[in-house]
Structure formats: structure tokens, C-alpha cells
Amino acid sequence: MLTRDDFLFVVDKAPLVAVDLVFIRNASEVLLGKRLNQPAQGYWFVPGGRIRKGEPMADAVIRVAGAELGLEDQFRSGQLAPRLIGACEHFYSDCFAGDCGIGTHYVVLGHRIDVAESFEPLAIDSQHAEWRWWPLNEALIADSVHRYTKNYLTLEG
């Protein structure tokens, strides 16, 4: 693991590669978390996280699903099957360390996971105040839903 200062240096000098998880329930709702940390603090956003050096993308999806939603076992067993829907770029004027003059550039691999009507996340992590299912049409027009999340909702993948 990098020290905070080393990671800040990387964020300043290079793009980060990440995975985002777009959970769609009953083909009509998307699972969003209200972000507590930067970047995108205060917005509703899909769960996601960066890929670690040497970590295969599939393993990153499982790790993020486990850490943010408590769903590692469901992914490992195949109960939940992510499908790559596309790559996006996210540019932020701030970073995990706040407004310190360093922006963040992510290259994000979006993954769609279709789930049944009864599906609920098992946990909430320290990065989110709460999880909420949003009707797709509402999420697309709500100011509190981040524009990068809205981009995923228009990908066919």
C-alpha cells in the first residue's frame, strides 16, 4: 500500500483506473449511495473504487462489492454477475485529500449488475451515508445525482 503522500503524488501525476458497479433492480431502478468523501462528496453515485496495482479487474469488482456493499460472497459464487458496459473518464477538481490544488482523473470501467426486485445491499461502508434505490427516470434528472452516474444510465453495454 502507498503512503498518503505517495498516493497524493500519484493522483497528481497520473490517471487512476477504477471500476464502478451499476446495480439495476427490476430493470427500473438504480442503486446509489450518498457520498461522504471527496471527490463527488454530497452527490448520489454508484458504488465503485480504484483497481490496485497487480489486481485483476474481476478481483477489483469483487473487492469493491464486498467492501462497499457486503456482497463479496454473492459475486464469488456467481449469484451476481457483472457485465462490462463501457469505459468512462471522470475528471474532478479535487481529490481524496480535499481541495488541496490537486484534481483527480479516473478511467473507470463500468459494470452493470441486474438484480431481482427483492435485492438489497447487505452493508454500508464509511464512504456513503446511505444507499437508496432511485427510479431510473428520476435519477437521470435529479441535480443531486452526479452527472457521471447519469452517463452510466444511458450506456447500453
C-alpha positions in Angstrom: 0.0 0.0 0.0 1.1 3.5 -0.7 1.5 6.1 2.0 -0.9 9.0 1.9 1.7 11.3 0.5 2.8 8.8 -2.2 -0.8 8.2 -3.2 -1.4 12.0 -3.4 1.7 12.2 -5.7 0.2 9.5 -8.0 -3.2 11.3 -8.1 -1.4 14.5 -9.1 0.7 12.9 -11.8 -1.4 10.1 -13.3 -4.9 8.9 -14.0 -6.4 6.2 -11.7 -8.1 3.1 -13.1 -11.3 2.2 -11.3 -14.4 0.0 -11.5 -17.9 1.2 -10.9 -20.9 -1.0 -10.2 -24.3 -0.1 -11.7 -26.9 -2.2 -9.9 -30.2 -2.2 -11.8 -33.2 -3.7 -10.0 -36.2 -5.0 -11.8 -35.0 -3.1 -14.9 -36.4 0.1 -13.4 -34.2 1.3 -10.5 -30.5 2.0 -9.9 -28.7 1.7 -6.5 -27.0 4.9 -5.5 -25.0 5.9 -2.4 -24.8 9.4 -1.0 -21.1 10.1 -0.9 -19.4 11.3 2.2 -15.9 11.7 0.8 -14.3 13.6 -2.0 -14.4 13.7 -4.9 -18.1 13.9 -5.6 -18.9 14.5 -1.9 -22.6 15.0 -1.3 -23.7 13.5 -4.6 -25.6 10.3 -5.2 -23.2 8.0 -7.0 -22.9 4.3 -8.0 -20.5 2.2 -5.8 -17.0 1.9 -7.1 -13.3 2.0 -6.4 -9.9 2.0 -7.9 -8.1 -1.0 -9.1 -4.9 -1.8 -7.2 -1.6 -2.5 -8.9 -1.4 -6.1 -9.9 -5.1 -6.7 -9.1 -7.2 -8.2 -12.0 -10.2 -6.2 -12.9 -12.6 -9.1 -11.9 -11.0 -9.2 -8.5 -11.4 -5.5 -8.1 -15.1 -5.8 -8.8 -15.4 -8.4 -6.1 -13.3 -6.5 -3.6 -15.3 -3.3 -4.1 -18.6 -5.1 -4.0 -17.5 -6.7 -0.7 -16.1 -3.5 0.9 -18.9 -1.2 0.0 -22.0 -3.4 -0.1 -21.1 -6.7 1.8 -21.6 -8.7 -1.4 -18.3 -10.5 -1.9 -19.8 -14.0 -1.4 -22.6 -13.3 -4.0 -20.1 -12.3 -6.6 -17.6 -15.1 -5.9 -20.4 -17.7 -6.1 -21.8 -16.3 -9.3 -25.1 -15.3 -7.9 -24.3 -11.8 -9.0 -22.8 -11.4 -12.5 -21.3 -8.1 -13.5 -21.3 -7.2 -17.2 -18.9 -4.6 -18.6 -20.9 -1.8 -20.1 -18.1 0.6 -21.1 -15.2 2.8 -20.1 -15.7 6.4 -19.0 -13.5 9.2 -17.8 -14.2 11.2 -14.7 -12.4 14.5 -14.0 -12.7 16.2 -10.6 -11.1 19.5 -9.5 -10.5 17.9 -6.0 -9.3 14.6 -4.7 -9.5 12.3 -1.7 -7.4 14.8 0.3 -9.9 17.6 -0.3 -9.4 20.9 -2.1 -5.6 21.0 -2.0 -5.0 22.1 -5.6 -4.8 18.5 -6.9 -7.5 17.2 -9.2 -8.4 13.6 -9.9 -8.6 11.9 -13.3 -10.2 8.4 -13.3 -10.5 6.0 -16.2 -13.5 3.9 -15.0 -14.7 0.6 -16.2 -18.5 0.5 -15.6 -20.1 -2.9 -14.8 -23.8 -3.5 -14.8 -25.4 -6.0 -12.4 -29.0 -6.8 -13.0 -30.8 -7.9 -9.8 -34.2 -9.1 -8.8 -36.9 -6.9 -7.2 -36.2 -8.1 -3.7 -32.4 -7.4 -3.9 -30.9 -5.2 -1.2 -27.3 -4.4 -0.3 -26.0 -6.2 2.8 -23.8 -3.4 4.2 -22.9 0.2 4.0 -19.3 1.5 4.2 -17.7 4.6 5.6 -17.8 6.3 2.2 -21.6 6.5 2.0 -24.3 8.0 4.2 -26.9 5.6 2.9 -28.0 3.5 -0.1 -31.1 4.3 -2.0 -32.9 2.8 -5.0 -33.7 5.5 -7.5 -36.2 5.1 -10.3 -34.1 5.4 -13.5 -36.2 8.3 -14.9 -35.7 10.2 -11.6 -32.0 9.6 -11.4 -31.5 10.9 -14.9 -33.0 14.3 -14.0 -32.1 14.8 -10.3 -29.5 17.5 -9.6 -28.3 15.5 -6.6 -27.3 12.5 -8.8 -23.8 13.1 -10.2 -23.5 13.6 -13.9 -21.0 10.7 -14.2 -23.6 8.4 -12.7 -26.1 9.6 -15.2 -23.7 8.7 -18.0 -23.9 5.0 -17.0 -27.6 5.0 -17.2 -27.5 5.8 -20.9 -25.0 3.1 -21.8 -26.5 0.0 -23.4 -23.5 -2.3 -22.8 
